[in-house]
Amino acid sequence: MSKFYKTAETFIPGEMTLPQKYYTSPQIFAREKERIFDRTWFCVGHHSRIPNPGDYFLQEILGESLIILRDREMNIRAFYNVCRHRGTRICEQPEGQFKNSIQCNYHAWTYGLDGKLIGAPFMREIAEFRWEDFPLRAAPIQIWEGFIFVNTNLQSQPLPFDELFAPMQGRISPWNPSQLKALHRERYELASNWKYIFQNFNECYHCPTIHPLLNTMTTYISAENDLVEGPFLGGFLDLKKESMTVTGRLCALPLGQLCEGDDKRGYYYSLLPNLLLNVHPDYLMYHIIFPHDPGHSTIISEWLFHPEAASRPGFNPQDAIDFWHETNLQDWHICELSQQGVQSAAYTPGWYTPRESLLAAFDRDYLKRMEE
């Protein structure tokens, strides 16, 4: 059993769902950007997506386009996709590889993979021009367990990463997430508020009715939680079979050196503001959520496997991919139905059940951060 686990459930009878405005109001969404998104760290993906020098992908976060790349020294960097000459967007392709530099097609201003300005036609004729003053604007970046986190607030410093992530330190390390390799990615567009996605993830009260396949693999009342307050929430479900796959069998090499019992569980953690982790004995699947407005979000999901899994007999990643793709579509549909329902004049807050204690905990932390 995970050394972090302890029963610490908190349920307060009478706690109710959030009022309508928190899912529909543009003013509330603007306040979320100021008081939550700008102060913390967005996950943009797993480092295995950019394994080689020059590899990059683009990520939009709340209207800002970032270039996430690996430089020549194998460091990961995040640059705003904005030329320092006249503000033109530099990259258009969603992913690819820079050979030795990054060049704006408009007037050929050119930057090294470290962001330094190395080429600007005719600017050497201007003695007063200081090249070192015009690198690509960089966003703060942190790497945790192989996941890349950035902050896009240019006005102030984000919350200290190590302090914020203290509850998660070492929690998923036994599965060796930083060594895993992403083999499949799905992009989903949802007509749903980002909070419904978090809340749906944090309970299995809905599993018997919404997820018939998933419900054959686990007993939903077996869910127990070890993070029950604050920005990170979650725990585990006992598995009835070997793994969360269509067949119920392991589909790849087991991950890491697991404690006794962890090879028979799935662990599920939500990390504010946008990372959802599904940790299984033979693969890790995660979601990253990118809110656009009160009623629309993008989700990117990736499936990670042991780096040697593909070379071993019996490797069947599709068994895990198909399982969660089906489950994801069921979850996203119910989130969209929730969004439709909350917009009705008939909606009023409802009582949480004992199986939804993490949702109430999410709401408490959310309102605290919103200073309401």
Secondary structure by P-SEA (a helix, b strand, c coil): cccccccbbbbbcccccccccccccaaaaaaaaacccccbbbbccccccccccccbbbbbcccbbbbbbcccccbbbbbcccccccccccccccbbbbcccccccccccccccccccccccccccccccccccccccccbbbbcccbbbbbccccccccccccccccccccccccccccccccbbbbbbbcccaaaaaaaaacccccccccaaaaaacccccccccccccccccbbbbbcccccccccccccccccccccccccbbbbbbcccbbbbbbccccccbbbbbbcccccbbbbbbbbccccccccccccaaaaaaaaaaaaaaaaaaaaaaaaaaacccccbbbbcccaaaaaaaaaaaaaaacc
